[in-house]
Amino acid sequence: MNRSPLSTVIRIITFTLVLHLLASVGISGTVPAKRRHRKATVAAHKPAVRKARARTAATAAKGTRAPVRRVAATAQKQVAGPRPVAVAGPIIAGGPWTSPTYADSTDGDNIDGEDLDIRRAAVDALGQYNGSVVVVDPSNGRVLAMVNQKIALSTGFQPCSTVKVSVALAGLSEKVIQPSTKYRLGGMKMDLTYALAHSNNYYFATLGEKLGFERVSYYSRLFGYGEKAGLNIAGEQPGRYPTAPPKNGGVGMLTSFGEEIQQTPLQLAALMSSIANGGTLYYLQYPRSQADVQNFVPRVKRRLDISAVIPMVKPGMRGAVEFGTAHRAREDGPIAGKTGTCSENHMHLGWFGSFNDVGDRKLVVVVLLTGGRPAIGPLAAGIAGDVYRRLGEKNYFRASQEMTPATLVSSQICCSK
C-alpha cells in the first residue's frame, strides 16, 4: 500500500514516542536516532515491541492515527524493566553502547580565561558523568566555562529534541502556527506550549511538513546550524546541516529528532543566548587568558528578527522545567529550556539547553551527556539546574542594589575577607 511521507513519519514517530516517554522517567530504552539502533535498544524486549509496532501499523493501514496514549500505556506495562542503577565505570566492552557513561570530563581542559566560580559550579554539577557543560553570558557572547573541551569542540552530535526550539521559531516567524494552534494526537489536542514542554514528536513532525524543507533549512542556518558559533575558537568545528530531507523519515524526522543534523554544544549555546537576549546572535568568544578577559569586545554575528515570537516560545520552554521533560531542574529557579534524548553511533545522548529567565544577570547553560542509558535529557536538565542552584547560593543572580552608605559598608565587610 502506498503511504504519504507524513503517514510514514507518523508511524515511525508513534512508536519512538513510546520509548521517548519511557526514557524521560529513566526507564530502559531511549529514543533511537536510526532504525538499526532501535534494534539494539529493544533486543531484550522484541516480543512486546513487535506487538506494539503491529498495533500501530494496523491502525495506520486503516488510515487513522494510532491511539498513542493507549499504546504507550500497554508498552510501558510490557516493556518497562526496573529503573537502571548508575554504577561508576565504563560501559562493558562488547555491549551495544560503546561510549563510556562515566569519565573525568575535565581532562585536558585549558581554563586560564574562564570564570573560575562558574567553572567550579559546572564541574561539581556534572560530577562523574561523561559530558560537556558550556556556560555563556548571553549579553555579550563570552564563554564563561567550557567543561570537556574535547566534546564541546567536536564535529557535533544529533540534536535530538532540542531542534524543536528552532522549528518553533521558524513556524511562528512564517505564521504557519500561532501559540494557540492545536494538532490532534490520538484523543487529545495540543498547542505549542504543551508540545514544547512535553517534547511531542508528532506536533513538530506535522509542523515540519507544513513548513517544508526549504523553509526549515533557511531558518536553521539563520540560527547558526552548519557554521561555527565561535570567533577564532581554536579547534571548533561547524557541525553539519543536511542539504536535502533525511532519507530516514524526511523532514518530519528532521524537525522532531534532528535527523542527519550535527549540532555542537556551542551552537546550541549561541541559539539559547539569542533567545535570552531578545534576538542578537553573538559570535561566541572564549578568552584563553586574563589579558583576553580584560580586552574582551563583543562581536555581533547578526540580528535575528525573532523578538516578536520569543514570548510565544518561552512559555513552552518554561513549561518544560515546571511540568515537562526538564522537571528535574524545577526546584533550581525560574529556568527556560529544552531537553533532547536520542541515540547515535552506539551511544545515548542527553541534551539540555537553557537560560535563567529572571534577574539582572542571565546565563545560558548547555549540558550534553554521552554514554549508556543514564545519558538522557532529563538528567542533563538536572545537572544544568544544579549549576544554577550552586551559583544562586553564591548570590550570583542577585539583583543589583543601590549603593547607599549602608550597603557600601556591608559590601566592604563582605569582600575584604
N, C-alpha and C positions, 0 to 999 in steps of 0.2 A: 504494500500500500504506500502511495506517495504521501509524504508529510511535508508541511511547510517548515522552513528553518526555525520559525518561532515555536512550532509544536515540538520539534526535536529538542530545542533548548529547554522548553518547559519540562519535557520528560526527563532530561538529564538533571535539571536543577531540582525537580521534585524529590528525586532520590538523594541527591547530595545534600539537600536541605536537612534531611533526617540526620545525617552524620554530623552536619554543622551544629545542629541543635544539641546533639549529644556531647559534642566536643566542648560547647560553651559552658557546660557544668562539669567538665573534667572526666567525662566517660570515654571509654576506649573508642578510638576511631575518629580522626578529624577529617575535614573536607579535603579530598584529594584534588590535585590540580589536573591530573590526566588519568584516562581510563586505566592505564597499566598500573598506576599507583593505587587505584581503587582496589584492584585485585589483591595487592599485597596487604592493604589495610584490613580487609574484611575476610582474609583467608580462613580465619578461625570460625567464622560465622556464615559460611556460604549458604547453608540451607535456609536460614532465616532471611538473609539478604535476597536470595533468589525469589522467595515468596513475596517479599515487599516489592521487588522490582517487577515481578509478574503482575501483581495487582495494579501497579502504576501504569505499566504498558497496556494492560487490558482496558483500563479506563481511558487512556489517551487514544486507543484504537477506536473507541466509540465516539470520539470527537468531543469529550468532556474533559474538564480539568480534574486532576486527581484530588481526592479528599485528603489534603496533606496532613491535616491535624490528626485524622484517624490513622493514616499510615504511620505517622511519627509515633503516636502512642503505641501502636502494635509493635513497631520495630524496636521501640525502647524496651518493651517487656521481653522481647525475644532475644535481642542482641546485647543489651547492656550487661556488662560484667561488673565486677567490683571496681571501685574507683582505684586507679593506679596509684601506687605508693612511690614517691620520689626517693630513689636511693642514689647517693652520690657515687660517681664513677662513670666511665664511658659506656656507650652502647655496646652490647656484646657483639664481637666480630661475627659476621655471617648472618646477622639479623637483617630485617628489611630496612632498617633505618641506620644509615652509615655515618651520620654526623653526630658527634657527642652532645649530650644534653648538658653536661657539666664541664666546666673548664675555667682556667684563670683568664678571664676576659680582659685583664689589664696588661697582659704580657706584650711587651714591645711598644707600648704607647709612649709618645712624647708629650709631656704635659706642661712644658715650660711656659706656654702662653695662656693656660687655662685659668678659670676662676676656681681656685682650689676648694672653696666651700661647696660649690656646686658639684665639682668633680667627686668630692668625698661622699656627698649625698647620693650621687648616681651609682658609684661603686658599691656602697653599702646596700642600696636598694636592689641592685642586680644580684649581689651575693654570688652564689656558686654557679649560676646558670650561664650557659654559653650563649652570648648575645651581645648586642651593642645598645648603648644609650647615648643619644645625641641631644644636647640641650642648647637652644638658640635663643638669643634676645630678638624678639620679632620687631622691635622698634628700629633696629639697625642692621640685622643680619649677622651679628657676631656669633660665632660658635663658641659657647662658654665652656663646654665639655664634650669630649668625644671618646667614650669608653669603647674599647675594642676597635681600634682604627683599621685593623685588617678587614673586618666585616663592613664597617661604615664606608670604607673607600673601595669596596669591591665592585665587581661588574653589576651587582644588583640581584634582587630576588623577586619572585612573583609577589605583587602587592596584596593578593588575596582581596578581602572585602574593603580594605582601605581605599580601593579605587572608586568606591561608591560616592565618596565625597566630591571628587572632580566630576563624576557623571551627574550628580545632583546639581552642581553649579552650572553645568552645561545645559541641562534640561530647563532650569529656571531662567537662564540667560536667553535661551531660544524660545521661551514661553511655550514649550511643549507641555509643561506641567505648571501648576500652581501648588502652593503648600497644601491646599485642600483637595487636590486631585487624588482620587482613590482608585486603586485597581483591586479587583476581586481575586482572592486566593481561597479556594475551597468555599467554605460557607461564610467568609468574612471579607470585609473591605478594609484596606489600609491606606493611610495617607503618607506623605513624605516623612513626617516626624516619626511615625511608628516604624516605617520601613528602614530608616537610618538607625534608629535606636535598637531595633532587633535584627538589623543586617539582613533584611529579607531579599533573597536572591531573585525571586520571581518578579518583584516590583522593578528591580534595576535591570533585569534582562528585558522586560517589556519596555522600559524607558529607553534602553539602548536601541532596541529595534525601531522605536518611533523616531529617535534621533537619526539613526543611520550611521554607518561607519565614518563617513567623511566629516560629519559634524562632531562626532565623538572624538575623532583623531585631532581635529583642529583645536578644540578646547584643551585636550590633554596636553598637546605640545605647547599651547599658550601657557598652561600652568606649570610647564617645566619638565614634562616627561621626554625622554630621549635626548636630553642635553645635560651638561654638567650644572649642578646647582651652585657650585662654588666659584670663587675667583682666585685662580692661582693656588689652589689647594693641591699640594704635591700628592700624586698617586690617585686622585679622584677619577672615577670612571663615569661615563654619561648614561649608563643603563641602556635600555633598549625599548623602542615602541614599534609595534608591527606596522608594516606598510599595507597590509590587507587584513580583512577579517580572519580570525583564527580558524584553522581547519577543524578544530575540536569545538563545535558549538557556535561558531560565528560570533557576531557582535554581541549576542546575549551573554556568552561566556566571558567575553572581554569586559563587559560592563558590570558583571556580577562577581566574577572571580579574578579579574585581571589577567586572563589567559594570554600568554605569549608576551606579556609586559615584564621587563626587568626594572624594578624600582630600587633606588638606593635610599638608605635612611636620610641622607642629606636632601634628596629630592622631596621626600615626604615632609621633612622639617621646613623646607622653604615654602611649600604649599600651605602648611598649617600656619606659618608665620604671616603669609599674605591674608589669611582669613582673620587671624588675631588682630592684625593692624589695620584692617579695613580695605585692603586691596593692593598693597605695594609688594611686589615680588623683588626682594633684595637679592643681590649676589651674596651668598654666604661667604664669610671670610673667617679664617681660622688663624689667629695670631700664634706664632711659634716662639715668641719671647716677650718679656715685659716691655721691651722697647717697641715691639709691634703693637702692643696694647695701648701704649701711650700715644702712638701715632695713628691710631685707628680712624679711618674715614669711611662712613657708609657709602655703598655703591648701589644704585637702583638699577635693576635689570630691565623692568618695565612695570608700568601701572596697569593693573587689571580692572576692567570695568565690572566689578562684582559687588560694589558697596551696597547696591540696592537689594541684592539677593542673599548677602551674608546673613541678615536677620531671619531669612526663611530657612537657612540650613542649620543655624546654631541650635534651634530647639531640638532637632533630632540628635545632634552631637551631645548636647547636654542630657537628653533623654537616655542616650547610650550609657552614661555614667549613673544616672539617677534610677533607671529601672530596666536597662537593657543589657547588652552584651559586655559592657565595661563596668558592671556593678561593683567589681572588686575595688574600684577606686572611689566608691561613693562616699566613704567616710573621710576622705582626704581633701575636702574643699570643693568649691564650685569649679568643676573641670568640664571642658567640652572636648570630645574626642571620638575616634572611630577605631574599632578593633578589626583585625583580619586574621583568619585561621585557614590554612590550607597546607598542602604538601607539594614538594618539588624535588626532583632528583634524589629520592630516597631520604628525605628529611622533612620533618614538620617545621612549619613557620608560624610564629605568633607575633603579630604586629599590634602596635597601638600608637597612633599619632594624636597629640593633644596640646591644649594650652589652658592655662588658668583664666577664667572668664571674668574675674573681678580684681580690683586692686590697682594701685598705681604702677606696680611692676609686674609685667607679664613675662612668662616664659613659655617656650614651646619645648615639650619633652616627647621624643620619639623613642620607642623601645622596639627592638627586633630580637626575638628569640629563635634559635635554631636547634634542632636535635630530635629527640624522640617525642613520645606522647605528651610530656608536660609542656612542650613548646606550643602554646596556644594563645590566641588573642586575649582572653580574659586574664590569664596570668600576666601577660605583658602590661595590661591595664593596671593590675595590682602593683606591679613594680613602678610604673610611672606615678601612680598615686602615692607610693611610698617616697618617691623623690620630692613631690610637692609637700608631703607631710613633714619630712625632715627639714626642708628649708623653711616651712612655716613655723616650726618650733624655734628656729633661729631668727624669727621676725623678718624674714627676707621680703615678704609681701606686705608688710605693714604700711598703711597709708602714710604719706609724708605729713609731718606735724609742723605747725607754725613755730618758728624759733623764738619763743619767749625767753626771758631770763631764766625761768624755772626749768624749761625743757633744755636750755643750753647747759645749765649746771648738771642736770641729770645725765645728759649725753657725755659731758666731760668725765663724770664719775664712772659711767659705764665703760667708756672706751679707753680710759687711762690705765686700766688694769693690765 
